[in-house]
Amino acid sequence: MYEILKGILVDDLQMRAEEVVPTAGREEVGLDSLTAVELAALLHSRLGIEIHDYELMDTATVADIARLLEERLPRAGVDASGGRP
């Protein structure tokens, strides 16, 4: 799930790939409240993951976000290793 998240952060939200590492804090990668809203919408439309922006803002690191996404991943939907149904 981390690689899928990283792809969205880099490709869609224009974050710097070298800064998007599991241990990076939200602030370090540029995930502010507006970006959290955008990320939540992308996660819902692409992966079917229901998550709120405030839940993303409650996380400390990129790895924490990836773990939260894994918990919310629809079981019958997306394969977490490849991002395809």
PyMOL commands that place a pseudoatom at each C-alpha (Angstrom):
pseudoatom trace, name=CA, resn=MET, resi=1, chain=A, elem=C, hetatm=0, pos=[0.000, 0.000, 0.000]
pseudoatom trace, name=CA, resn=TYR, resi=2, chain=A, elem=C, hetatm=0, pos=[2.939, 2.342, 0.622]
pseudoatom trace, name=CA, resn=GLU, resi=3, chain=A, elem=C, hetatm=0, pos=[3.970, 2.249, -3.051]
pseudoatom trace, name=CA, resn=ILE, resi=4, chain=A, elem=C, hetatm=0, pos=[0.425, 3.050, -4.187]
pseudoatom trace, name=CA, resn=LEU, resi=5, chain=A, elem=C, hetatm=0, pos=[0.261, 5.934, -1.707]
pseudoatom trace, name=CA, resn=LYS, resi=6, chain=A, elem=C, hetatm=0, pos=[3.666, 7.200, -2.813]
pseudoatom trace, name=CA, resn=GLY, resi=7, chain=A, elem=C, hetatm=0, pos=[2.561, 7.111, -6.443]
pseudoatom trace, name=CA, resn=ILE, resi=8, chain=A, elem=C, hetatm=0, pos=[-0.509, 9.207, -5.676]
pseudoatom trace, name=CA, resn=LEU, resi=9, chain=A, elem=C, hetatm=0, pos=[1.472, 11.669, -3.575]
pseudoatom trace, name=CA, resn=VAL, resi=10, chain=A, elem=C, hetatm=0, pos=[4.151, 12.095, -6.235]
pseudoatom trace, name=CA, resn=ASP, resi=11, chain=A, elem=C, hetatm=0, pos=[2.194, 11.782, -9.478]
pseudoatom trace, name=CA, resn=ASP, resi=12, chain=A, elem=C, hetatm=0, pos=[-1.082, 13.425, -8.524]
pseudoatom trace, name=CA, resn=LEU, resi=13, chain=A, elem=C, hetatm=0, pos=[-0.220, 15.771, -5.685]
pseudoatom trace, name=CA, resn=GLN, resi=14, chain=A, elem=C, hetatm=0, pos=[3.199, 16.765, -7.058]
pseudoatom trace, name=CA, resn=MET, resi=15, chain=A, elem=C, hetatm=0, pos=[5.199, 15.897, -3.941]
pseudoatom trace, name=CA, resn=ARG, resi=16, chain=A, elem=C, hetatm=0, pos=[8.918, 15.280, -4.336]
pseudoatom trace, name=CA, resn=ALA, resi=17, chain=A, elem=C, hetatm=0, pos=[9.643, 11.552, -4.677]
pseudoatom trace, name=CA, resn=GLU, resi=18, chain=A, elem=C, hetatm=0, pos=[12.848, 11.734, -2.652]
pseudoatom trace, name=CA, resn=GLU, resi=19, chain=A, elem=C, hetatm=0, pos=[10.941, 13.257, 0.270]
pseudoatom trace, name=CA, resn=VAL, resi=20, chain=A, elem=C, hetatm=0, pos=[8.138, 10.671, 0.284]
pseudoatom trace, name=CA, resn=VAL, resi=21, chain=A, elem=C, hetatm=0, pos=[9.686, 8.004, 2.503]
pseudoatom trace, name=CA, resn=PRO, resi=22, chain=A, elem=C, hetatm=0, pos=[7.901, 5.939, 5.168]
pseudoatom trace, name=CA, resn=THR, resi=23, chain=A, elem=C, hetatm=0, pos=[9.498, 7.817, 8.069]
pseudoatom trace, name=CA, resn=ALA, resi=24, chain=A, elem=C, hetatm=0, pos=[8.754, 11.296, 6.703]
pseudoatom trace, name=CA, resn=GLY, resi=25, chain=A, elem=C, hetatm=0, pos=[6.236, 13.327, 8.629]
pseudoatom trace, name=CA, resn=ARG, resi=26, chain=A, elem=C, hetatm=0, pos=[3.160, 14.761, 6.968]
pseudoatom trace, name=CA, resn=GLU, resi=27, chain=A, elem=C, hetatm=0, pos=[4.609, 18.254, 7.131]
pseudoatom trace, name=CA, resn=GLU, resi=28, chain=A, elem=C, hetatm=0, pos=[7.899, 17.123, 5.597]
pseudoatom trace, name=CA, resn=VAL, resi=29, chain=A, elem=C, hetatm=0, pos=[6.185, 15.879, 2.440]
pseudoatom trace, name=CA, resn=GLY, resi=30, chain=A, elem=C, hetatm=0, pos=[3.809, 18.842, 2.270]
pseudoatom trace, name=CA, resn=LEU, resi=31, chain=A, elem=C, hetatm=0, pos=[0.570, 17.202, 3.363]
pseudoatom trace, name=CA, resn=ASP, resi=32, chain=A, elem=C, hetatm=0, pos=[-1.422, 20.120, 4.723]
pseudoatom trace, name=CA, resn=SER, resi=33, chain=A, elem=C, hetatm=0, pos=[-5.165, 20.326, 5.305]
pseudoatom trace, name=CA, resn=LEU, resi=34, chain=A, elem=C, hetatm=0, pos=[-5.982, 21.222, 1.688]
pseudoatom trace, name=CA, resn=THR, resi=35, chain=A, elem=C, hetatm=0, pos=[-3.799, 18.430, 0.326]
pseudoatom trace, name=CA, resn=ALA, resi=36, chain=A, elem=C, hetatm=0, pos=[-5.413, 15.998, 2.788]
pseudoatom trace, name=CA, resn=VAL, resi=37, chain=A, elem=C, hetatm=0, pos=[-8.815, 16.824, 1.272]
pseudoatom trace, name=CA, resn=GLU, resi=38, chain=A, elem=C, hetatm=0, pos=[-7.431, 16.171, -2.213]
pseudoatom trace, name=CA, resn=LEU, resi=39, chain=A, elem=C, hetatm=0, pos=[-5.772, 12.931, -1.100]
pseudoatom trace, name=CA, resn=ALA, resi=40, chain=A, elem=C, hetatm=0, pos=[-8.964, 11.677, 0.568]
pseudoatom trace, name=CA, resn=ALA, resi=41, chain=A, elem=C, hetatm=0, pos=[-10.901, 12.322, -2.656]
pseudoatom trace, name=CA, resn=LEU, resi=42, chain=A, elem=C, hetatm=0, pos=[-8.269, 10.538, -4.772]
pseudoatom trace, name=CA, resn=LEU, resi=43, chain=A, elem=C, hetatm=0, pos=[-8.200, 7.538, -2.444]
pseudoatom trace, name=CA, resn=HIS, resi=44, chain=A, elem=C, hetatm=0, pos=[-11.965, 7.257, -2.618]
pseudoatom trace, name=CA, resn=SER, resi=45, chain=A, elem=C, hetatm=0, pos=[-12.219, 7.597, -6.390]
pseudoatom trace, name=CA, resn=ARG, resi=46, chain=A, elem=C, hetatm=0, pos=[-9.283, 5.334, -7.234]
pseudoatom trace, name=CA, resn=LEU, resi=47, chain=A, elem=C, hetatm=0, pos=[-9.273, 2.724, -4.502]
pseudoatom trace, name=CA, resn=GLY, resi=48, chain=A, elem=C, hetatm=0, pos=[-12.726, 2.945, -2.960]
pseudoatom trace, name=CA, resn=ILE, resi=49, chain=A, elem=C, hetatm=0, pos=[-11.209, 3.797, 0.412]
pseudoatom trace, name=CA, resn=GLU, resi=50, chain=A, elem=C, hetatm=0, pos=[-13.472, 5.859, 2.642]
pseudoatom trace, name=CA, resn=ILE, resi=51, chain=A, elem=C, hetatm=0, pos=[-11.257, 8.131, 4.688]
pseudoatom trace, name=CA, resn=HIS, resi=52, chain=A, elem=C, hetatm=0, pos=[-11.686, 11.670, 5.961]
pseudoatom trace, name=CA, resn=ASP, resi=53, chain=A, elem=C, hetatm=0, pos=[-9.160, 14.438, 5.648]
pseudoatom trace, name=CA, resn=TYR, resi=54, chain=A, elem=C, hetatm=0, pos=[-9.066, 14.889, 9.429]
pseudoatom trace, name=CA, resn=GLU, resi=55, chain=A, elem=C, hetatm=0, pos=[-8.074, 11.217, 9.800]
pseudoatom trace, name=CA, resn=LEU, resi=56, chain=A, elem=C, hetatm=0, pos=[-5.167, 11.799, 7.446]
pseudoatom trace, name=CA, resn=MET, resi=57, chain=A, elem=C, hetatm=0, pos=[-4.189, 14.873, 9.452]
pseudoatom trace, name=CA, resn=ASP, resi=58, chain=A, elem=C, hetatm=0, pos=[-4.153, 12.789, 12.648]
pseudoatom trace, name=CA, resn=THR, resi=59, chain=A, elem=C, hetatm=0, pos=[-1.338, 10.610, 11.293]
pseudoatom trace, name=CA, resn=ALA, resi=60, chain=A, elem=C, hetatm=0, pos=[2.307, 11.380, 12.006]
pseudoatom trace, name=CA, resn=THR, resi=61, chain=A, elem=C, hetatm=0, pos=[4.202, 9.760, 9.121]
pseudoatom trace, name=CA, resn=VAL, resi=62, chain=A, elem=C, hetatm=0, pos=[3.710, 8.518, 5.578]
pseudoatom trace, name=CA, resn=ALA, resi=63, chain=A, elem=C, hetatm=0, pos=[3.940, 4.954, 6.950]
pseudoatom trace, name=CA, resn=ASP, resi=64, chain=A, elem=C, hetatm=0, pos=[1.074, 5.744, 9.345]
pseudoatom trace, name=CA, resn=ILE, resi=65, chain=A, elem=C, hetatm=0, pos=[-1.041, 6.889, 6.402]
pseudoatom trace, name=CA, resn=ALA, resi=66, chain=A, elem=C, hetatm=0, pos=[-0.224, 3.679, 4.501]
pseudoatom trace, name=CA, resn=ARG, resi=67, chain=A, elem=C, hetatm=0, pos=[-1.238, 1.577, 7.535]
pseudoatom trace, name=CA, resn=LEU, resi=68, chain=A, elem=C, hetatm=0, pos=[-4.504, 3.481, 7.833]
pseudoatom trace, name=CA, resn=LEU, resi=69, chain=A, elem=C, hetatm=0, pos=[-5.204, 2.851, 4.156]
pseudoatom trace, name=CA, resn=GLU, resi=70, chain=A, elem=C, hetatm=0, pos=[-4.507, -0.876, 4.540]
pseudoatom trace, name=CA, resn=GLU, resi=71, chain=A, elem=C, hetatm=0, pos=[-7.015, -1.014, 7.390]
pseudoatom trace, name=CA, resn=ARG, resi=72, chain=A, elem=C, hetatm=0, pos=[-9.644, 0.669, 5.215]
pseudoatom trace, name=CA, resn=LEU, resi=73, chain=A, elem=C, hetatm=0, pos=[-8.909, -1.151, 1.973]
pseudoatom trace, name=CA, resn=PRO, resi=74, chain=A, elem=C, hetatm=0, pos=[-12.022, -2.906, 0.679]
pseudoatom trace, name=CA, resn=ARG, resi=75, chain=A, elem=C, hetatm=0, pos=[-11.211, -6.601, 0.985]
pseudoatom trace, name=CA, resn=ALA, resi=76, chain=A, elem=C, hetatm=0, pos=[-12.765, -7.646, -2.336]
pseudoatom trace, name=CA, resn=GLY, resi=77, chain=A, elem=C, hetatm=0, pos=[-11.532, -4.589, -4.217]
pseudoatom trace, name=CA, resn=VAL, resi=78, chain=A, elem=C, hetatm=0, pos=[-7.971, -3.562, -4.834]
pseudoatom trace, name=CA, resn=ASP, resi=79, chain=A, elem=C, hetatm=0, pos=[-4.912, -5.751, -4.467]
pseudoatom trace, name=CA, resn=ALA, resi=80, chain=A, elem=C, hetatm=0, pos=[-2.675, -3.771, -2.096]
pseudoatom trace, name=CA, resn=SER, resi=81, chain=A, elem=C, hetatm=0, pos=[0.475, -4.988, -3.824]
pseudoatom trace, name=CA, resn=GLY, resi=82, chain=A, elem=C, hetatm=0, pos=[-0.395, -3.775, -7.282]
pseudoatom trace, name=CA, resn=GLY, resi=83, chain=A, elem=C, hetatm=0, pos=[-3.308, -1.411, -7.106]
pseudoatom trace, name=CA, resn=ARG, resi=84, chain=A, elem=C, hetatm=0, pos=[-5.433, -3.425, -9.511]
pseudoatom trace, name=CA, resn=PRO, resi=85, chain=A, elem=C, hetatm=0, pos=[-8.686, -5.291, -8.833]
for i in range(1, 85): cmd.bond("trace and resi %d" % i, "trace and resi %d" % (i + 1))
show_as sticks, trace
zoom trace
